[in-house]
């Protein structure tokens, strides 16, 4: 298994897709019940293969990831050849950017000496979807990229101002 098995809840949510997957394997509903009862290891293998297919599809389509903790915000743009990173670190332990109040403070105090902003780009390893998956397993979530674009735009405006 390349990634990890989908949870029971995820499998239930994807039941129609799983039925289609079994159909592509020419496994009928009756045969599936028989496999589950008499060959549970084969059933487990089928679920693992399906899980990997789902993960592969999701990871291939993902454009942005976010990993936010109390004082750190890591925003990833998943580009074709590499991933871009905007990392924001708040040095004041009293500020929790996972709360509305803390996030508002961050927006209003980006130039505060307690706020450090870094940008970077990193090429993918041999398997870019596996690189993305590792970030998700460490707590990142797939997003539409609104936060990344917001901070990227702010950084671009800052660059233009400093060029004058």
C-alpha positions as CSV (number, residue, x, y, z in Angstrom):
1,X,0.0,0.0,0.0
2,X,1.4,3.3,-1.1
3,X,-0.6,5.7,1.1
4,X,-3.0,4.6,3.8
5,X,-6.3,2.9,3.9
6,X,-9.3,5.1,3.9
7,X,-11.2,5.3,7.1
8,X,-14.5,3.4,7.5
9,X,-16.3,6.8,7.3
10,X,-14.5,7.7,4.1
11,X,-15.2,4.3,2.5
12,X,-18.9,4.7,3.4
13,X,-18.9,8.2,1.8
14,X,-17.3,6.7,-1.3
15,X,-19.5,3.6,-1.5
16,X,-20.8,4.4,-5.1
17,X,-17.3,4.8,-6.3
18,X,-16.2,1.6,-4.5
19,X,-19.1,-0.3,-6.2
20,X,-17.9,1.0,-9.6
21,X,-14.3,0.0,-8.7
22,X,-15.5,-3.5,-7.9
23,X,-17.4,-3.6,-11.1
24,X,-14.2,-2.8,-13.1
25,X,-12.7,-5.8,-11.4
26,X,-15.8,-7.8,-12.5
27,X,-16.8,-8.4,-8.9
28,X,-20.5,-8.5,-8.3
29,X,-22.3,-7.6,-5.0
30,X,-22.8,-11.3,-4.3
31,X,-19.2,-12.1,-5.1
32,X,-18.0,-9.3,-2.8
33,X,-20.0,-10.6,0.1
34,X,-18.5,-14.0,-0.5
35,X,-15.0,-12.6,-0.7
36,X,-15.5,-10.7,2.6
37,X,-16.8,-13.8,4.3
38,X,-14.4,-16.4,2.9
39,X,-11.3,-14.5,1.9
40,X,-11.0,-11.5,4.1
41,X,-7.4,-10.9,3.1
42,X,-8.5,-10.5,-0.5
43,X,-11.2,-8.1,0.6
44,X,-8.5,-6.1,2.5
45,X,-6.3,-6.0,-0.6
46,X,-9.1,-4.7,-2.7
47,X,-9.9,-1.9,-0.2
48,X,-6.2,-1.0,-0.1
49,X,-6.0,-0.8,-3.9
50,X,-9.1,1.4,-3.9
51,X,-7.7,3.6,-1.2
52,X,-4.5,4.2,-3.1
53,X,-6.5,5.0,-6.2
54,X,-8.6,7.6,-4.3
55,X,-5.5,9.1,-2.7
56,X,-3.8,9.3,-6.0
57,X,-6.7,11.2,-7.6
58,X,-7.1,13.6,-4.6
59,X,-3.4,14.3,-4.4
60,X,-3.1,14.9,-8.2
61,X,-5.8,17.5,-8.0
62,X,-4.6,19.3,-4.9
63,X,-3.3,22.8,-5.5
64,X,-2.8,24.1,-2.0
65,X,-2.1,22.8,1.6
66,X,-2.2,24.6,4.9
67,X,-0.7,23.6,8.2
68,X,-1.7,26.0,11.0
69,X,-0.8,25.7,14.6
70,X,-1.0,28.1,17.5
71,X,2.0,30.2,16.4
72,X,2.9,29.0,13.0
73,X,1.2,29.1,9.6
74,X,2.7,27.1,6.7
75,X,1.0,27.7,3.4
76,X,1.9,25.5,0.5
77,X,1.3,26.0,-3.2
78,X,1.6,22.7,-5.0
79,X,3.0,23.6,-8.4
80,X,4.0,21.3,-11.3
81,X,7.7,21.0,-10.5
82,X,7.9,22.2,-6.9
83,X,6.0,23.4,-3.9
84,X,6.1,27.0,-2.8
85,X,6.0,27.8,0.9
86,X,5.0,30.9,2.8
87,X,5.8,30.3,6.5
88,X,4.6,32.8,9.2
89,X,5.8,32.5,12.7
90,X,4.5,34.5,15.6
91,X,7.0,34.8,18.4
92,X,4.6,35.9,21.1
93,X,3.2,32.8,22.9
94,X,0.1,34.8,24.0
95,X,-1.0,35.1,20.4
96,X,-2.9,32.0,19.1
97,X,-3.4,32.4,15.3
98,X,-5.9,29.5,15.2
99,X,-8.4,31.7,17.0
100,X,-10.3,34.6,15.3
101,X,-8.8,37.1,17.7
102,X,-5.2,35.8,17.1
103,X,-5.6,35.7,13.3
104,X,-7.0,39.3,13.4
105,X,-4.0,40.3,15.4
106,X,-1.7,38.7,12.8
107,X,-3.5,40.6,10.0
108,X,-3.1,43.9,11.8
109,X,0.5,43.3,12.9
110,X,2.3,41.7,10.0
111,X,5.2,44.2,10.4
112,X,5.5,43.6,14.2
113,X,8.9,42.3,15.3
114,X,7.2,39.2,16.7
115,X,6.1,38.2,13.2
116,X,8.6,36.4,10.9
117,X,7.7,35.6,7.3
118,X,9.7,33.3,5.2
119,X,9.2,32.1,1.6
120,X,10.8,29.1,0.0
121,X,10.4,26.7,-2.9
122,X,11.3,23.0,-2.7
123,X,11.5,20.5,-5.6
124,X,9.5,17.4,-5.2
125,X,11.3,14.1,-4.6
126,X,10.8,11.1,-6.8
127,X,7.1,11.0,-6.1
128,X,5.4,14.3,-5.8
129,X,2.1,12.9,-4.6
130,X,3.9,11.0,-1.8
131,X,5.5,14.3,-0.8
132,X,2.1,15.9,-0.6
133,X,0.7,12.9,1.3
134,X,3.4,13.2,3.9
135,X,2.4,16.8,4.6
136,X,-1.2,15.8,5.0
137,X,-0.2,13.0,7.3
138,X,1.7,15.5,9.4
139,X,-1.4,17.7,9.8
140,X,-1.7,19.7,6.6
141,X,-5.2,20.1,5.0
142,X,-6.0,20.6,1.3
143,X,-7.5,24.0,0.6
144,X,-8.5,26.3,-2.2
145,X,-5.5,28.5,-1.6
146,X,-7.2,31.6,-0.3
147,X,-4.7,32.2,2.5
148,X,-1.7,31.5,0.3
149,X,-2.9,34.0,-2.3
150,X,-3.7,36.6,0.4
151,X,-0.2,36.5,1.9
152,X,1.5,36.1,-1.5
153,X,-0.3,39.2,-2.7
154,X,0.8,41.1,0.5
155,X,4.4,40.0,-0.1
156,X,4.3,41.1,-3.7
157,X,3.0,44.5,-2.7
158,X,5.8,44.8,-0.2
159,X,8.4,43.9,-2.8
160,X,7.0,46.6,-5.2
161,X,7.1,49.2,-2.4
162,X,10.7,48.4,-1.6
163,X,11.7,48.8,-5.2
164,X,10.8,52.5,-5.3
